[in-house]
Amino acid sequence: MRDFPLKTGSNAGQNTLLDIRNLDAHYGDFQALYGLSLRVQAGEVVSVIGANGAGKTTLMRSVSGLMRNQAEQVVWKGREIGALRADQIAALGIALVPEGRLLFASLSVEENLIIGGQMKRKGPWTLQRLYRLFPILQERRNVPATALSGGQQQMVAIGRALMSNPELLLMDEISLGLAPVIIKSIYEALPSITGEGLAAVIVEQDIAKALAVSSRVYCLQEGRVSLEGASSEVPRDAISRAYFGV
């Protein structure tokens, strides 16, 4: 099943980076998450699956500070961060690749990437390394970012997040709407991204890909965790029940 094997750091399973504790999230009067709990260890790749409306993007927005929550509901390396702003959370080492990419249309590819490094966090990711990972971005570095194809824009969004040199990378629906050949190329790049111990949470509707790239999987249904387990061990019929509620 693991077509795209990813390495986890040697300390995976020992040190908790992210600890989400009974998280509730609301859009006005509408409640999107109900007492959701989830953990990510250092160096671990976790996948989050679920149908449309299950709460996956709300979870990513809550962790990254785009939605403010109770401070104690999101804990980063022992610190309660649920009420912090998005820029404060990014400075701590959490980077989001948002659904829809959300690139700056008035800026070039390279300018979008440079913005990702404004936190000045130390780490391995530089423009040169990103260009080695995604050579097409170097070729088109002076082109407006939103003039690129959808797949190339996704590479820019991933690169922008990596330029902040995060400890945890949140990737929300990275394959949504992309051609299969582009999806394959992006997933083939993931081992190079996570190979040095970078932890990641990958939100994905493609169950097979989600299981292939992660050590553990969470399935969400109607804002709740309906299943959790080791990606290589969870039975597919159990996933189907958790995913579709049947």
Disulfide bonds with the S-S distance in Angstrom:
none
